Amino acid sequence: GAGVSQSPRYKVAKRGQDVALRCDPISGHVSLFWYQQALGQGPEFLTYFQNEAQLDKSGLPSDRFFAERPEGSVSTLKIQRTQQEDSAVYLCASSLVPGGYYEQYFGPGTRLTVT
Amino acid sequence: DQQVKQNSPSLSVQEGRISILNCDYTNSMFDYFLWYKKYPAEGPTFLISISSIKDKNEDGRFTVFLNKSAKHLSLHIVPSQPGDSAVYFCAASDQAGTALIFGKGTTLSVSS
């Protein structure tokens, strides 16, 4: 029973570079979420997918952030022209049922450092 | 404005004693609450949840209490063990929501 996996675990990017972060959710989980966690803070919602449909992207901080889940399983979070304020841990979570009204299971996160 | 607040950044407890972690919320639409535990360099791990139709939920050493009128919940760990040392996050959701709203976390240290 594999859990949620994320890659890479650590990413260092120079300011202005594009990055792509990958999430493999638990097999069969309908819902997939991306969160951003800054140092000393709790996770903050970025975006939500139900299968391949992106139903909520209200938490994406700017149009430099883009997420996709084209086949309803693996998801990629892309950040274009990275800025120092993008440095954070990016967490992916999945859930068996639609919506956020249920336990979400988190991956280990990708720590992004923008220099 | 934070909708979920964990006002104690840290808590230290001796092994075998009770740990009580507190959480307050401001949004009266929240009706489902969860506690997550996080070790360094790992993602949050689900611990226990409670819906607003209940005021208590138990799972082994972990009990969550919900006081809706006070918009307050707490997590009790009895007895505390050194392996419980971690950051604990309170989170909340409502039926229309698509996200969990997290507090900033409380770091629990259990000494042997």
Interface residues (C-beta under 8 A of the other chain):
Chain A: V4 Q6 F33 G40 Q41 G42 P43 E44 F45 Y48 L55 D56 G59 L91 A93 G99 G100 Y101 E103 Q104 Y105 F106 G107 P108 G109
Chain B: V4 Y32 L34 Y36 A41 E42 G43 P44 T45 F46 S49 F89 A91 S93 D94 Q95 G97 T98 A99 L100 I101 F102 G103 K104 G105
